[in-house]
Amino acid sequence: MKKNQIGQAILRVMLGFIFFIHGVDKFRGGINYIVEYFESLGIPGFMAYVVAIIELVGGIALILGIGTRIVAILTALIMVGAIFTAKLSLGLLGVEGMAGYELDLALLAMSIYLILARKIYISLDALMFKKQENN
């Protein structure tokens, strides 16, 4: 196993963990507050559920390495949406105790890396596809 394969796996698992925790937090903290926040930004309220489910289920999928590229596309879209609808006006580092978009940029970059990676290593996908190739 090469160092870059281990690094990729760590990046994928951490990205998944962060999204999973954010999804859990949206439901635990009261999804209705997130619906109201989305609506205050001009985003349909039902999108709060879509985003929370993608974060929760997609986070688990990333941790396990299932459908990594598809989930990474979805998380990248979420980050682009978050930056341009909620965070851009706050600046990179934020203002008055409100977070800026630096974390969103880092998560976007991680997602893009996984989208562009030639092969996803140390994942259930790699294990399943390896078995299929051997048959």
C-alpha positions in Angstrom: 0.0 0.0 0.0 1.4 3.4 -1.0 1.4 6.6 1.1 -0.9 8.4 -1.4 -3.5 5.6 -1.1 -3.4 5.9 2.7 -3.6 9.7 2.4 -6.6 9.5 0.0 -8.4 7.1 2.4 -7.8 9.5 5.3 -9.1 12.4 3.3 -12.2 10.5 2.1 -13.0 9.3 5.6 -12.5 12.7 7.2 -14.7 14.4 4.5 -17.4 11.7 5.2 -17.1 12.2 8.9 -17.5 16.0 8.7 -20.5 15.7 6.4 -22.1 13.0 8.6 -21.7 15.1 11.7 -23.2 18.2 9.9 -26.2 16.0 8.8 -26.7 14.7 12.3 -26.5 18.2 13.7 -29.2 19.5 11.3 -31.6 16.8 12.5 -30.6 16.9 16.1 -30.7 20.7 16.3 -34.1 20.9 14.8 -34.4 20.7 11.0 -37.2 23.3 11.2 -34.6 25.9 12.0 -32.6 24.9 9.0 -35.8 25.0 6.8 -36.4 28.6 8.1 -32.8 29.6 7.4 -32.9 28.2 3.9 -36.2 30.1 3.2 -34.6 33.3 4.6 -31.9 32.9 1.9 -34.5 32.4 -0.8 -33.9 28.6 -1.0 -37.0 26.4 -0.9 -37.4 24.9 2.6 -37.6 21.3 1.4 -34.0 21.7 0.3 -32.9 21.7 3.9 -34.1 18.0 4.1 -32.3 17.2 0.8 -29.0 18.7 2.1 -29.3 17.1 5.5 -30.0 13.6 4.0 -27.1 14.0 1.6 -24.8 15.0 4.4 -25.9 12.2 6.7 -26.2 9.3 4.2 -23.4 10.6 1.9 -21.1 11.0 4.9 -21.6 7.3 5.8 -21.1 6.4 2.2 -17.8 8.3 2.0 -16.6 6.8 5.2 -17.2 3.3 3.8 -16.1 4.2 0.3 -19.4 3.5 -1.4 -20.3 5.6 -4.5 -17.5 8.0 -3.6 -17.5 10.0 -6.9 -21.2 10.4 -6.9 -21.3 11.5 -3.2 -18.3 13.8 -3.9 -20.2 15.5 -6.7 -23.2 16.0 -4.4 -21.0 17.4 -1.6 -19.2 19.7 -4.0 -22.6 21.1 -5.2 -23.7 21.6 -1.6 -20.4 23.5 -0.9 -20.8 25.7 -4.0 -24.4 26.4 -3.0 -23.4 27.2 0.6 -20.6 29.6 -0.5 -22.7 31.5 -3.0 -25.9 31.7 -1.1 -24.9 32.0 2.6 -21.2 32.6 3.1 -19.7 34.8 0.3 -21.0 38.0 1.8 -19.4 37.1 5.2 -16.0 36.9 3.6 -13.3 34.2 3.8 -12.9 34.3 7.6 -16.4 35.6 8.5 -17.5 38.6 10.6 -18.8 39.1 14.1 -18.8 35.5 15.2 -20.3 34.2 12.0 -18.2 31.7 10.1 -16.8 32.6 6.7 -16.4 30.2 3.8 -12.9 28.9 4.5 -14.2 25.5 5.7 -16.5 25.3 2.8 -13.6 25.9 0.4 -11.6 23.2 2.0 -14.5 20.7 1.9 -15.1 21.7 -1.8 -11.4 21.1 -2.6 -11.5 17.7 -0.9 -14.7 16.8 -2.8 -13.1 17.8 -6.1 -10.1 15.7 -5.4 -12.3 12.7 -4.9 -14.2 13.4 -8.1 -11.0 13.7 -10.1 -9.1 10.8 -8.5 -8.3 8.1 -11.0 -9.0 5.3 -8.6 -10.5 5.3 -5.1 -8.4 3.1 -2.8 -9.1 1.4 0.5 -12.9 1.4 0.0 -15.8 -1.0 -0.3 -16.0 0.1 -3.9 -12.4 -0.9 -4.5 -13.0 -4.2 -2.8 -16.2 -5.0 -4.7 -14.8 -4.0 -8.1 -11.7 -6.0 -7.4 -13.8 -9.1 -6.8 -15.8 -8.4 -10.0 -12.6 -8.1 -12.0 -11.3 -11.5 -10.6 -14.5 -13.3 -11.7 
